[in-house]
């Protein structure tokens, strides 16, 4: 029996891409503020998604982060911190495409002007030993969330202007920073060897869980979003895997976002 009369799977049916959503982040946040008695005020212009939570834990341990009272989200806590004269907001442990985009919607509705994501990822093409970073230029759409925002295609792509703005920014960085494409999946424990081999044939450098959805959101909503993959592992297939670097890689990740934010804020007039 077919899925429906046209044989279209539900993930591709009834999407109506040009029709506004009946449920908006602004309305959700309005009610959250009412219930929590939070004043309607803005958050930092530059925000960070930290899916592994390592940056947040380091900042809290060093006493450098403080809770943001203006954040009205039901699901997360937003912390603020300052580095190199730049004020940041950061949310930890927002893992996966749907959660990352839910938070992105709420961040931009709350005053965010630039969102940077740094997600831990598994190596696909063995370009060098981990750990290292990738500026994600495009991401294969093997997740569900992007298909609610953008009509079907193989890849979601970063804003070329943001990518160009980083040219040369990491030439002297302590950890290698590559640029390329990744594979975004919803099911990390269904990364079969045939699938990995197919992604290697496509020259996808790493696998992660958020970028394709975040870039689809960014394109449709016309919001500046930049995603980095922190390649830290070979999917546990070797002993001693998942070594991220100093302080679980958080020092390098914080330095990375500071350099990126400094470059991009001038381009975006933040």
N, C-alpha and C positions, 0 to 999 in steps of 0.2 A: 504494500500500500504506500502511495506517495505521501510525502509530508503534508502537502496541501494540493489544491487543484492544479497549481502551476509547477509543482515540484520544487518550490523555493524553500530552503530551510528557514526556520523562524528568525535566525540571526540576520537574515537579509530581507525579511518581509516587513511591510508596514513601517518603513523608516521615515518617509516624508521629509527628506533632508532640508527642504526650504521652509518647513513649517515650524514656528516657534514652539518651544516646550511649554506645556501647561504647568509644569513644576519647575520653579526657578531657584537658583541659590539665594537670590536676594530675598525672596519670600520666606525661605527656610530660615535664613539668618535673622530676618525681622522677628519671627516668632521665637527663635532661640534667645535673642536679646531681651525680648519681653519677659520670657520665663526666667531667665537668669539675671534680669535687672542689670544688663550691660549697656552702657552708653554707646551710641552710634558714633564711632571714631575710627580713624584709619590705622592700619598696620604698616610696617615698613614697606617701602617701595620695592625692595629686592628680597625675595623669599627663596628658601631652599627646601627641597624634599630630600630627606636622608633615610631611605628605606631600611638600611641596616641599623640605624640609630646610633652609630659609633660617634659621629660628630656631636650629637646632642649629649651623649654620655660624657664625652671629654669636656665639653663646655661647662656642663653642670659640675663635674668633678673639680674643675679649676675655678669655679665660682664666677664664670664669665657670662653665664646665661641667666636670664630672668623671664619669668612667665609674663606673657603679653595679656593684660586684662581686657583688651578690646576684642580679642578673638572669641567668637561666639559659637564655634563648631561644636556639635554634639559628640564627635568621635575622637577628637585629638586635642593636644595642647600645643600652642604656638609659643616658642621661646624667642627672645630677641637677644642679640649680641652685636658688638661693634668690633670690626677689624680694619686696620689701615684707614680709619676715618669713615668707614662705610657701615651703615646700620643694616642689619639683616634680621629677617624672621626665619625660623627654621622649625620644621616638623619632622619628628623621627618616626620610623617604623610604619610609614605609609606604603606598604608592599603591594604590588600588583597593579594592573592597568586600571581596573574600575575604581579602586580606592584612591590611586594617585590622581585620577581625573576628577573624582568627587572633591578632593581637597583643592585641586587647582581651580575648579569653578568657584569654590568658596573664597579662596585666597584673592582672586582677581575681583570678586564682588566686594571684598573687604578693603581694597586699596592697593593691593600688590600691582606692580607695574612690570616686573621681570621675574620669571620663575626659573630656577636652576635645579636640576635633579642630578644627583650623583648616586648611581645604583651599583651595588656589587653584581658582578657578572662572571659567567663561566667562559673559558677560552674555547673557541671553535677552530679558528685558524692559528696554528702555533707560530705566531710571528716572533715571539720572544718569551722568556720565562716571566710569569707573574711575580709581583704585581706591577701593573701599569694602567694608564688611563686611555680611554678612547673618546674623542669628541664624536658623538653619534650624528652622522650626516643624514642617514636614513635608516629606517627600521622596518623589517619585514612584518607584516600584519598577521601574525599567528595568535591573535587574542580576539576578544569579542568587543571590547569597548569602542574601538575606533570605528566599527561598522555602524554604530549608532550616531556617529558624528559625520562621517564622510562616506561617500559611495565607494563600492568595492574597487580596490586596486592592490597591487602587490606590496607597495611600500608606502609608509608615511615619511615625509621629508622635513628636515629642519629648514627654517628660514635662511636662505642663502646669505642674506645681509648679516645675520648674527654669526654665521660661520666665517664669513669673510672678515668680520671685525676681530676675530681671534688670530688672524694670520700673524705668526711670529711671536705670539704672546707667551708661549711655553718653551721657547728655544733654550732658555737657561734654567728650566725647571728641574728639580732634583730627581723626578721620576719621569720616564718617557710618556709622552702624550701623543697618541696616534690619532688619525681621523679616518672614519670609515663607516660601514654599515653593520647593523646588528640584527639579531633574530629576537623578536619579542614574543614570548610564549605565556599562556595562562597556566600551563601545567608543567612545572619544572621537573616533576618526577615521572614525566612521560617523554623525556628526551631520549628516544630510542637511538641506537646506533645508525640505522638507516636514515633517520631524520637528520642526525648530526652530519652524516656524510653528505647528504643533499645540501645542507646549509653551507658546508665547507666548499662544495662545488660552486655555490653562489658567491663565494668569497665574503661571507658574513663572519666578521671577526670574533664575535662573542654572542652569548645568549643572555637576555635579561627579561624583565617582566613589565616594564612601564613605557618605554620610549615611543612605540608605535601609537599608543593611545594618546599620550601627551602631545605628540606632534599633530595628530588628527584634530584634537581639541584646539590646539594653537592655530592651525590653519583656518578652521571654521569660525572660531571666535575672534580671530585676528589679534591674538595675544602673543607676546614674546616669551617663548619657552626654549630653553637649551638643555639638552640631556648629555650627561657623561656616563660612560660605563667604566667602573673600576674593576678591571680584570684581576681577580684575586684567586682563581681556582681553575682546576681542570675537572670540575664536577665530581670531586672526591674520588677520582679513579686512580690516584697515586697516594701513597702514604705521605703525611706531612702537608697535605693540601690546605687551602684556605688561610694561608699566612698573608696578611694584608700589609704588613709593615709596622712602623712605630705607632703605638697606641691604637692597634687594630686599623691602621691606615688613616685614622682620623686627622692626624697632623697634615699629611699630604693632601687629603681631601679639602680641608679648610684652606690651605694655601692655594689650592686649585681654584676654588670658588671665589676667593678674594681677587686673584688675577683676572678671572673671567668677568667678575662684576665690575672691576675697575675699567676694563676695556669697554664693556657693553653699556655702562651707565652714561658715558659721554656720547655714544652713538644714539642712545635712546633719550638723551637729555633728562636724565633722572637726577 
